[in-house]
């Protein structure tokens, strides 16, 4: 977690009271689909693997 995650200023760009994820990208493959999500407060991006990733 970043230092700004402790801030209570909800809605201020670059400050994150708590990650609130929204879909950033969807990746289709022959074995399934995965996606990435982005926090609407701080812009952090996280990859969400599909069940078929790693098999």
C-alpha positions as CSV (number, residue, x, y, z in Angstrom):
1,X,0.0,0.0,0.0
2,X,1.1,3.5,-0.7
3,X,1.6,6.3,1.9
4,X,-1.5,8.1,0.5
5,X,-3.8,5.1,1.2
6,X,-4.3,6.4,4.8
7,X,-5.8,9.7,3.7
8,X,-9.5,10.5,4.4
9,X,-9.9,12.9,1.5
10,X,-12.2,10.8,-0.7
11,X,-12.3,12.0,-4.3
12,X,-9.1,14.0,-4.3
13,X,-7.0,13.0,-7.4
14,X,-3.9,11.0,-6.3
15,X,-5.2,10.3,-2.8
16,X,-6.6,6.9,-2.0
17,X,-8.8,6.4,1.1
18,X,-9.4,2.8,0.1
19,X,-9.0,1.2,-3.4
20,X,-12.2,1.2,-5.4
21,X,-11.6,-0.9,-8.4
22,X,-13.1,-0.4,-11.9
23,X,-12.4,-2.4,-15.0
24,X,-9.3,-1.2,-16.9
25,X,-8.8,-3.9,-19.6
26,X,-10.1,-7.3,-20.7
27,X,-7.7,-9.8,-22.2
28,X,-9.2,-12.6,-24.3
29,X,-7.1,-15.8,-25.0
30,X,-7.9,-19.2,-26.5
31,X,-7.8,-20.7,-22.9
32,X,-10.0,-18.0,-21.2
33,X,-10.1,-14.3,-20.3
34,X,-8.5,-12.2,-17.7
35,X,-8.7,-8.5,-16.8
36,X,-6.9,-5.6,-15.2
37,X,-8.6,-3.2,-12.8
38,X,-7.7,0.4,-11.9
39,X,-8.4,2.2,-8.6
40,X,-10.6,5.2,-9.3
41,X,-8.9,7.2,-6.5
42,X,-5.1,6.7,-7.0
43,X,-4.8,5.1,-10.4
44,X,-3.1,1.9,-9.3
45,X,-3.6,-0.9,-11.7
46,X,-3.9,-4.6,-10.7
47,X,-3.9,-7.6,-13.0
48,X,-6.7,-10.2,-12.2
49,X,-5.7,-13.5,-13.7
50,X,-8.2,-16.0,-15.1
51,X,-8.6,-19.5,-13.7
52,X,-6.7,-20.8,-16.7
53,X,-3.6,-18.6,-16.1
54,X,-0.8,-20.8,-14.8
55,X,-2.1,-24.1,-16.1
